[in-house]
Amino acid sequence: MSQLSHQDYLVFSQLNASNATLEQSVSLGSGVAAAVWSNAEDYVVYDGPAHHTLSCYLDGGYDISRSSEGQRLTGGAPGKVCVMPQGHESYWEVSGYLRFFHLYFDHNKLSELTTRIWDRDQQVQMPDLTFEDIAWIDALCRNVVMPLNWTSAADRLTLSSAADMLMTYLLQHYAREKSLPDISGGLAPHVKRQVLEYMHAHLGQGVRLEELADLANLSSYHFARMFKQSLGEPPHRYMTELRLQKARRQVLESKVSLKDLALELGFNDQSHFGKKFKQRFGVSPAQARRSEKL
């Protein structure tokens, strides 16, 4: 798992120097990173970070308060969402237990995403939000982001896609009062072929949605919708299916150990591989190998 650079993300650095406990973190490349923290009985100051931070409270948070511009704000709880924009200043007093998800992203990444979404250069400003009820963000963090195994290459594309979805949601609903453009049609045949060749060549690695979108010279938003239009399912599900189909062939046609096969195809371990395999084919890899058929 890629480690974050403290110099790149001031909010991460300040938390790391506080009483907070880092549970997991990952760099998603191109100015985007994520982390899960827990904290209690602490005081944290953020002074002019050079990046934006989206925070979603997972557990606790009832006894946290924020001081900003002479105001003391309360109202934290599980499901609450905060957005701390680039350059903001805030003071946080944590008097009870809190567990939370953080997404860090720089303004270059946001500008790139904005330009690609609306197909023109457009200036946007992230809102400063504290203890907001945003059910869509809470649901995505809990139901998609948190169940993922962040150390698994097989789940990295899903996590990268979720990060893009969170940023796009903020752009759509908070940074601008403008609906995202509708997309019709799928990928051009030569683009589709190039993307699929890349996916087949990187089955054992963590492929980000952004990488595939760059190959197609499209925004991640446009690419994901056009990919589904062309192939019937989102990129991360298609990639998982490719891995499992290759795994099925290897299980039946080779004598490679299941442990080595799991690692070769980007699964975190043999147990994770076995679970995904059985969900897809109804039998475990060992059972499939013994029977030599599915």
C-alpha positions, 0 to 999 in steps of 0.5 A, a space after each residue: 500500500 502506498 504511504 502518504 507524504 506528510 508534506 503533501 497533505 497538511 491535515 494528514 500531517 497535523 493528525 499524525 502529530 496529534 493523539 489521533 490513531 491512523 488505522 489505514 491510509 493509501 495514496 491514489 495518485 495525482 493529488 488524491 489520498 485517503 485515510 481512516 482515523 480514530 481520536 479522543 481527548 485531543 485538540 487539532 489545528 488546521 492552518 491553511 492547508 494546500 489541499 481540500 479535505 472531505 471528512 465523513 464521521 463513521 462512529 462517535 463524534 458527539 463531543 467534537 466542536 469546531 472553532 472558526 471565525 469566532 464561532 463554536 460549532 457543535 453537532 457531530 455524530 455518525 454520518 455527519 460530513 465536513 468539507 475543509 477547503 484549501 487555505 481554510 483555518 479551523 480549530 477542533 476540540 475532540 472531547 470524546 471518541 471519534 472515528 472518521 474517513 478522510 479524502 484528501 485532494 489538491 486543487 489541481 486534481 479538482 480543476 482537472 476533473 472540473 475541466 473534463 466534466 464540463 469540457 471547458 476550463 471553469 473555476 470552482 471553489 470548494 465549500 466550507 461545510 461543518 457537520 452536514 447531513 449528506 446521506 449520499 456521501 455517508 452511504 458511499 463511504 460506509 457501503 463502498 469505501 470502508 468494506 474494501 481491502 485497501 491493501 488489495 490491488 483488486 480493490 484499488 480500482 474501486 477505491 479510486 472510482 469511489 474517490 472520483 465519485 465523491 469529488 464529482 458529487 461535491 462539484 455537482 451539488 456544492 461547488 456549482 449549481 449545474 447538472 453534469 452533462 448527459 453522455 450518449 454512446 459508448 467508447 470508440 472501437 479503437 479506444 475500447 480495444 486499447 482499454 481492454 488490452 491495458 486491463 488484460 495486461 495489468 490484471 495483477 496490479 491496482 489499476 485506477 479509473 483515472 489511468 483507464 480514462 487517460 488512455 481514452 482521453 476522457 474524464 473519469 466521469 465520462 469514461 465510466 459511463 461510456 465504458 458501461 454503455 459499451 460493455 454493460 458494467 462498470 470498469 471495476 466490475 469488469 476488471 474483477 470478472 477478467 481476473 476471475 475468468 483468468 483464475 478459473 482457467 489457471 485453476 483448471 489448466 495449471 498446477 500453480 499453487 492457489 496461494 501464488 495464483 491469488 497473488 499473481 492476480 492481485 488478490 490480497 491473499 488466498 482467503 480473499 481469492 477463494 471468497 471471490 471465486 466461490 461467489 462467482 462460480 459457486 465452488 471454491 478454487 480447491 473444489 474446482 481443481 479437484 473436479 476439474 470442471 465448473 
